[in-house]
Amino acid sequence: MIKKPFVLFAVLFTLLGMTLGAQAKDWPAPIKALEAQGVEVIGTFAAPGGLTGYAGMIEQQPLAIYLTADGKQAIIGTMIDAKGANLSQEPLDKLVRKPMTAKIWKQLEKSAWIEDGSKNAPRVVYTFTDPNCPYCNKFWNDARPWVAAGKVQLRHVIVAILTDTSAGKAAALLSAKNPQVALTQHEQQHASGGVKPLGQISATVRAQLDANQTLMQQLGASATPTIFYKDAGGNLQKMQGAPSAEMLIKIMGPR
């Protein structure tokens, strides 16, 4: 299988009698070979040097592919010009990053989340949160200056993946009369156990938790917190684990 694109610079795929799946689109053979290895090819773009550019995606990461003039090889990586300018960024932004951001952002908006902060905050950040996750609690605490100042609204997509009591606690938060207040109290009391888990989980809440976990898996997240935010260019970014002080500023903006 192909690794993530940021470790792939000038990997060459040659046409050596590969057997390609019948489902592959009518791309040149090396592009079909990449599809067979898990790359989703989104479209083409103009590229210099007699090459044809292809915009792809793997593991939710954009991928620039360049087909040689004879159509027999494909090179994966970032193309730069004589001044060091990145020639791959603009087509990937247009063909992959912007549409991918819009799609995933809409999926996150439709998930079962608890708001944390002002509805009028200029910046929204989504985070997958397990009630028993100490790193989620750290992120909650570290984010207080931005949330309290009305600069950021966190949206906690509640999941239950860590311990036996995660589902009951998650259900208690989602079922609370005021989930935002319940979440705040839970995070403030996290060290002593936080919210009391529900003994019985309704079918509605169970479906919400199942859907949130499925979405988490689809987005390539394997631990909590996994944070989704938009960078200065409006493109989706993902960060897993409790952010460092430097990363907090990238995620949340200036204090």
C-alpha positions as CSV (number, residue, x, y, z in Angstrom):
1,M,0.0,0.0,0.0
2,I,1.1,3.6,-0.6
3,K,2.2,5.6,2.4
4,K,1.1,9.1,3.2
5,P,2.0,11.6,0.5
6,F,4.4,13.7,2.6
7,V,6.8,10.8,2.6
8,L,6.4,10.2,-1.1
9,F,8.7,12.4,-3.2
10,A,9.6,11.1,-6.7
11,V,8.3,7.6,-6.3
12,L,8.1,6.0,-9.7
13,F,5.5,3.5,-10.9
14,T,6.3,1.7,-14.2
15,L,4.0,-0.3,-16.4
16,L,5.2,-3.9,-16.0
17,G,2.2,-5.9,-16.9
18,M,0.1,-5.0,-13.8
19,T,-3.3,-6.6,-13.6
20,L,-5.7,-3.8,-12.9
21,G,-9.2,-3.9,-11.4
22,A,-12.2,-3.8,-13.7
23,Q,-13.6,-1.0,-11.7
24,A,-10.8,1.4,-12.6
25,K,-11.7,4.5,-14.7
26,D,-10.4,5.1,-18.1
27,W,-7.1,6.7,-16.9
28,P,-3.7,5.9,-18.3
29,A,-2.3,2.6,-16.9
30,P,0.0,4.0,-14.2
31,I,-2.9,6.1,-12.8
32,K,-5.1,3.0,-12.8
33,A,-2.3,1.2,-10.9
34,L,-2.4,3.9,-8.3
35,E,-6.2,3.5,-8.0
36,A,-5.6,-0.2,-7.4
37,Q,-3.4,0.7,-4.5
38,G,-6.0,2.9,-2.8
39,V,-5.6,6.3,-4.4
40,E,-8.8,8.1,-5.2
41,V,-8.1,10.1,-8.4
42,I,-10.2,13.3,-8.4
43,G,-9.2,15.0,-11.7
44,T,-6.5,16.4,-13.9
45,F,-4.7,19.7,-14.2
46,A,-2.2,21.3,-16.5
47,A,1.5,20.8,-15.6
48,P,4.7,22.1,-17.1
49,G,7.5,20.0,-18.7
50,G,5.3,17.8,-20.8
51,L,3.7,16.2,-17.8
52,T,0.0,15.8,-17.1
53,G,-1.1,16.5,-13.5
54,Y,-3.6,14.4,-11.6
55,A,-5.1,15.4,-8.3
56,G,-5.7,12.5,-5.9
57,M,-6.4,11.6,-2.3
58,I,-5.4,8.9,0.0
59,E,-6.1,8.6,3.8
60,Q,-7.9,12.0,3.6
61,Q,-4.6,13.5,2.3
62,P,-4.3,15.3,-1.1
63,L,-1.8,13.8,-3.5
64,A,-0.2,15.3,-6.6
65,I,0.6,12.9,-9.4
66,Y,2.5,13.7,-12.6
67,L,2.2,11.4,-15.7
68,T,5.2,11.4,-18.0
69,A,4.8,12.4,-21.6
70,D,4.9,8.8,-22.9
71,G,2.1,7.8,-20.4
72,K,4.1,4.9,-19.0
73,Q,5.2,6.3,-15.6
74,A,3.7,8.4,-12.8
75,I,5.7,10.5,-10.3
76,I,4.1,11.4,-6.9
77,G,5.2,14.4,-5.0
78,T,5.4,18.2,-5.0
79,M,6.6,20.1,-8.1
80,I,8.6,23.3,-7.6
81,D,9.9,25.8,-10.0
82,A,13.3,27.5,-10.2
83,K,12.3,30.0,-7.5
84,G,11.2,27.2,-5.1
85,A,7.5,28.0,-5.6
86,N,5.1,25.1,-5.0
87,L,3.3,24.4,-8.3
88,S,1.2,21.5,-6.8
89,Q,-0.6,23.5,-4.1
90,E,-3.0,25.6,-6.2
91,P,-4.4,22.7,-8.3
92,L,-4.7,20.5,-5.1
93,D,-6.4,23.3,-3.3
94,K,-8.9,23.7,-6.1
95,L,-9.6,20.1,-7.0
96,V,-9.1,18.3,-3.6
97,R,-8.7,20.4,-0.5
98,K,-11.6,22.9,-1.0
99,P,-14.1,20.2,-2.0
100,M,-12.8,17.8,0.7
101,T,-13.1,20.6,3.4
102,A,-16.6,21.4,2.4
103,K,-17.7,17.7,2.5
104,I,-16.1,16.9,5.8
105,W,-17.2,20.1,7.4
106,K,-20.8,19.3,6.5
107,Q,-20.4,15.8,7.9
108,L,-19.1,17.2,11.2
109,E,-21.9,19.8,11.3
110,K,-24.5,17.0,11.0
111,S,-22.9,14.9,13.8
112,A,-24.0,14.8,17.4
113,W,-21.9,17.4,19.1
114,I,-22.1,19.6,22.2
115,E,-21.3,23.3,21.7
116,D,-18.7,24.9,24.0
117,G,-18.6,28.7,23.6
118,S,-20.4,31.5,22.0
119,K,-22.7,30.9,19.0
120,N,-21.2,34.1,17.5
121,A,-17.6,33.0,17.8
122,P,-15.7,33.8,14.5
123,R,-13.9,30.4,14.6
124,V,-15.4,26.9,15.0
125,V,-13.2,23.9,15.9
126,Y,-14.5,20.3,16.0
127,T,-13.0,17.8,18.4
128,F,-13.8,14.1,18.9
129,T,-14.2,13.8,22.7
130,D,-14.5,10.7,25.0
131,P,-15.7,11.6,28.5
132,N,-13.0,9.5,30.1
133,C,-10.2,10.9,27.9
134,P,-7.6,12.9,30.0
135,Y,-6.1,14.5,26.9
136,C,-9.6,15.7,25.9
137,N,-9.8,17.3,29.3
138,K,-6.4,18.9,28.9
139,F,-7.5,20.4,25.6
140,W,-10.7,21.6,27.2
141,N,-8.7,23.4,29.9
142,D,-6.1,24.8,27.5
143,A,-8.8,26.2,25.2
144,R,-10.5,28.2,28.0
145,P,-8.8,31.6,27.1
146,W,-10.1,31.5,23.5
147,V,-13.6,30.1,24.5
148,A,-14.0,32.6,27.4
149,A,-13.0,35.5,25.1
150,G,-15.7,34.5,22.6
151,K,-13.1,33.9,19.9
152,V,-13.7,30.1,19.4
153,Q,-16.6,27.8,19.7
154,L,-15.5,24.2,20.3
155,R,-17.9,21.5,19.1
156,H,-17.3,18.3,21.0
157,V,-18.3,15.3,18.8
158,I,-19.0,12.9,21.6
159,V,-17.8,9.3,21.3
160,A,-17.4,6.4,23.7
161,I,-14.3,4.3,22.9
162,L,-12.1,4.3,25.9
163,T,-13.6,2.5,28.9
164,D,-16.7,0.6,30.1
165,T,-18.2,3.8,31.5
166,S,-17.6,6.0,28.4
167,A,-20.9,5.1,26.8
168,G,-22.9,5.9,29.9
169,K,-21.1,9.2,30.5
170,A,-21.4,10.1,26.9
171,A,-25.2,9.4,27.0
172,A,-25.5,11.4,30.2
173,L,-24.0,14.4,28.4
174,L,-26.0,14.1,25.2
175,S,-29.2,13.5,27.2
176,A,-28.7,16.4,29.6
177,K,-31.3,19.2,29.8
178,N,-28.5,21.6,29.0
179,P,-25.6,19.6,27.4
180,Q,-23.3,22.6,27.4
181,V,-23.6,23.1,31.1
182,A,-23.3,19.4,31.7
183,L,-20.1,19.2,29.7
184,T,-18.6,22.2,31.5
185,Q,-19.4,20.6,34.9
186,H,-18.0,17.3,33.7
187,E,-14.7,18.7,32.5
188,Q,-14.3,20.8,35.7
189,Q,-14.9,17.6,37.8
190,H,-13.0,15.3,35.4
191,A,-10.3,14.4,38.0
192,S,-12.9,13.0,40.3
193,G,-14.8,11.1,37.7
194,G,-17.0,13.8,36.2
195,V,-20.6,13.1,35.1
196,K,-22.4,10.0,36.5
197,P,-22.9,7.4,33.7
198,L,-26.4,6.5,32.7
199,G,-27.4,2.9,33.4
200,Q,-29.6,2.7,30.3
201,I,-29.0,4.4,27.0
202,S,-31.8,5.3,24.7
203,A,-32.0,4.1,21.2
204,T,-31.7,7.6,19.9
205,V,-28.5,8.4,21.9
206,R,-27.1,5.0,21.0
207,A,-27.6,5.7,17.3
208,Q,-25.9,9.1,17.8
209,L,-22.8,7.5,19.4
210,D,-22.6,4.8,16.8
211,A,-22.8,7.4,14.0
212,N,-20.1,9.6,15.7
213,Q,-17.8,6.6,16.0
214,T,-18.4,5.6,12.4
215,L,-17.6,9.2,11.2
216,M,-14.5,9.3,13.4
217,Q,-13.2,6.1,11.7
218,Q,-14.1,7.4,8.2
219,L,-12.1,10.5,8.9
220,G,-9.0,8.5,9.8
221,A,-9.1,9.3,13.5
222,S,-8.0,6.5,15.9
223,A,-7.8,8.3,19.3
224,T,-9.2,11.2,21.2
225,P,-9.0,14.1,21.0
226,T,-8.8,14.3,17.2
227,I,-9.3,18.0,16.3
228,F,-10.5,19.3,12.9
229,Y,-10.1,23.0,12.1
230,K,-9.6,25.3,9.1
231,D,-6.3,26.9,8.5
232,A,-5.7,30.5,7.3
233,G,-6.4,29.4,3.7
234,G,-9.7,27.8,4.7
235,N,-8.5,24.3,4.2
236,L,-9.3,21.5,6.6
237,Q,-6.6,20.4,9.0
238,K,-6.5,17.5,11.5
239,M,-4.6,17.2,14.7
240,Q,-4.6,14.2,17.0
241,G,-3.8,14.4,20.7
242,A,-3.6,17.3,23.1
243,P,-2.1,20.3,21.2
244,S,1.2,21.9,22.3
245,A,1.1,25.7,23.1
246,E,2.3,26.4,19.5
247,M,-0.3,24.2,17.9
248,L,-3.0,25.8,20.1
249,I,-2.4,29.1,18.4
250,K,-2.5,27.4,14.9
251,I,-5.8,25.8,15.8
252,M,-7.5,28.6,17.8
253,G,-5.8,31.7,16.4
254,P,-4.2,34.5,18.3
255,R,-5.1,34.9,22.0
